[in-house]
Amino acid sequence: MLSLLPTPIGNLKDMTLRALEVLSRCDALLCEDVRVTKRLLFLLERDFKVAHKSFYPFHSHNQEAFLNRVGSAFFQNQHVGFMSDAGMPCVSDPGARLVGFAQEHGIDYEVLPGASACVSAYSASGFDIKAFHFVGFLPPKSAERRAKIAKLIASCAALQEEIAWVLYESPKRLLDTLGDLAFMLPECPLFAIKEMTKLYEQRHKGSALEIYEKFKTLPPKALLGEWVLVCAVRARTEPSLSYREIESMDLPPKIKAKLLAKLKGISTKALYASSTRQ
């Protein structure tokens, strides 16, 4: 039996009663970080009786080697729990490979619901938007990050609807990411939150440019912590011309050929050859 257990994203009281009950029955615990899990259980034991027998590290760097070593018998002969460092397993955290392994080998498993930074930030944003897209962490390099943002913008345009993006960001790259958002979507409404569910939870709301300009003035210490950004992105319809419209325009032949070839997704030479055959 395998149980994927949610953990608090900040406030210890967000550990569910069901998770505590299942936790007490587990014979073994797989942990994204054994030290973090042991620290959490130490704090929980002040108010709840939690007993455990064995701990095993299980994360993206060792998961395949671990599963190959222990095999399916490890899960069939005992009740195994998995806990990521904070929040829901499989959501920007390890766990998906465990679920896949259980499905492949007929292992009985369950995923308990619990706290999620993604859903909590979306709810706290106040944006009245029907759909949200969980992006998670953007690429660390600026060029790749801007390319990803451009693709997200294009997807909103294709869907022709407003969508909230939910982004995770570390304090080291927060200003860089906000700078890219401010450059590409300066008027986009943005909600930034950190230390969710904790005593000193912080929230900021404004346009992407306003938030970026504000955060640039803050001391580095104020930016520490794991951040969640919620962007309310409206579909932007850019003016465009059809193939026939370009074909009928009075343009130099070479320029017209390049534009028409681009629309068809072929080379200019191939376009010339095609027109010659016709």
Summary of the structure (lengths in Angstrom):
residues: 278
radius of gyration: 25.1
end to end distance: 67.4
largest distance: 83.1
contacts: 804
relative contact order: 0.12
helix: 44%
strand: 19%
